[in-house]
Amino acid sequence: MSFQTILKMTQKDVFNVFFREKPAMMLVNLRNSKNEIYASSLAKMIDCTYSHVVKILQEMESAGLVEFNKLGRLKLLKLTKKGESVAEYIVQIRSLLK
């Protein structure tokens, strides 16, 4: 990718060069939520399918970024300390690219 191409890109495009948009926004939305939330709610927030969100969340859980808390047959999501740190860095980087 040439320097001219990068200069013509929007801030969203530049952000997406470094991060996959949906997973990054999942972490940011989890960070911004006041309480634990359901995967289906998160899918609606980021305009993504439920199955795609669950697949990404499973990868994030393996990486120690999120944890699932079972409440009966429902699963609530919450960021781990590591996940909170990563989400905060994503927010900071995104603001630098504006």
PyMOL commands that set and color helices and strands:
alter all, ss='L'
color gray80, all
select helices_A, chain A and resi 3-8+11-18+21-32+39-45+50-62+81-96
alter helices_A, ss='H'
color red, helices_A
select strands_A, chain A and resi 37-38+66-71+74-79
alter strands_A, ss='S'
color yellow, strands_A
deselect
rebuild
show_as cartoon
